[in-house]
Amino acid sequence: MPPVESTRQEWQEGHRRVDAEPDRRTRARLLELVDVVRDELRRRVGQTFTLADLDQAYRDADAWVGEEIDDHRSAAVVTAAAFHLYARGAVDYTP
């Protein structure tokens, strides 16, 4: 499996975990954090990008996500979910 596809599976799992959060308030908070990370992705990656560009940004995300969100326990899931959603805008995105 190509590395980007493996990473995309990780992103999808993060998105699934956020969606599956049983507590409504916790899920709402996670979605707010996903939006924060997506906003930062727009700034860092831009609006025209490939999945490879996004994969590279994901590899560097640990360095900046902690500065953007205050819930470090959920950072990995939130980050993966945000990248999953943002990937849909990649010029080479296929479902």
Wavefront OBJ file of the C-alpha trace (Angstrom):
o trace
v 0.000 0.000 0.000
v 1.421 3.428 -0.910
v 2.359 5.543 2.123
v -0.267 8.198 1.376
v -3.012 5.547 1.306
v -1.864 4.202 4.654
v -1.969 7.709 6.084
v -5.420 8.281 4.589
v -6.660 5.212 6.462
v -5.327 6.741 9.673
v -7.169 9.990 8.883
v -10.360 8.094 8.155
v -10.123 6.245 11.461
v -9.710 9.529 13.329
v -12.787 10.912 11.597
v -14.747 7.765 12.423
v -13.753 8.019 16.085
v -14.897 11.639 16.320
v -18.205 10.767 14.660
v -18.665 7.772 16.943
v -18.117 9.715 20.176
v -21.205 8.810 22.227
v -21.247 11.902 24.415
v -22.887 14.753 22.497
v -20.962 17.510 24.287
v -17.637 15.768 23.870
v -18.332 15.180 20.170
v -19.276 18.849 19.725
v -16.034 19.918 21.408
v -14.001 17.542 19.240
v -15.649 18.964 16.122
v -14.763 22.484 17.262
v -11.133 21.385 17.589
v -11.266 19.735 14.155
v -12.338 23.105 12.753
v -9.406 24.821 14.462
v -6.963 22.372 12.872
v -8.646 22.708 9.470
v -8.345 26.491 9.663
v -4.649 26.143 10.359
v -4.314 23.680 7.477
v -5.797 26.287 5.135
v -3.098 28.674 6.260
v -0.249 26.168 6.091
v -1.153 24.098 3.022
v -3.333 26.483 1.070
v -6.299 25.685 -1.085
v -4.460 24.032 -3.966
v -2.609 20.927 -2.813
v -2.106 17.239 -3.470
v -2.539 14.342 -1.093
v 1.253 14.066 -0.973
v 1.446 17.710 0.148
v -1.112 16.984 2.839
v 0.714 13.826 3.889
v 3.874 15.875 4.392
v 1.963 18.435 6.453
v 0.581 15.593 8.573
v 4.089 14.359 9.327
v 4.913 17.831 10.656
v 1.587 18.368 12.466
v 2.808 17.310 15.915
v 5.006 20.386 15.923
v 2.096 22.835 15.573
v -1.190 21.173 16.542
v -0.430 21.450 20.250
v -0.138 25.197 19.844
v -3.548 25.381 18.173
v -5.682 23.216 20.436
v -5.880 22.950 24.202
v -7.005 19.307 24.501
v -3.769 17.405 24.076
v -5.395 14.075 24.984
v -7.517 14.269 21.856
v -4.909 15.818 19.588
v -4.157 12.706 17.529
v -7.813 11.924 16.800
v -8.689 15.556 16.133
v -5.708 15.972 13.830
v -6.501 12.830 11.853
v -10.156 13.838 11.499
v -9.226 17.326 10.314
v -6.807 15.960 7.729
v -9.447 13.472 6.558
v -11.919 16.275 5.911
v -9.337 18.591 4.376
v -8.106 15.849 2.027
v -11.363 16.083 0.115
v -10.074 19.341 -1.353
v -6.893 17.816 -2.783
v -6.515 18.127 -6.536
v -5.861 14.382 -6.738
v -8.494 13.281 -4.206
v -10.466 10.132 -4.946
v -12.881 8.599 -2.439
l 1 2 3 4 5 6 7 8 9 10 11 12 13 14 15 16 17 18 19 20 21 22 23 24 25 26 27 28 29 30 31 32 33 34 35 36 37 38 39 40 41 42 43 44 45 46 47 48 49 50 51 52 53 54 55 56 57 58 59 60 61 62 63 64 65 66 67 68 69 70 71 72 73 74 75 76 77 78 79 80 81 82 83 84 85 86 87 88 89 90 91 92 93 94 95
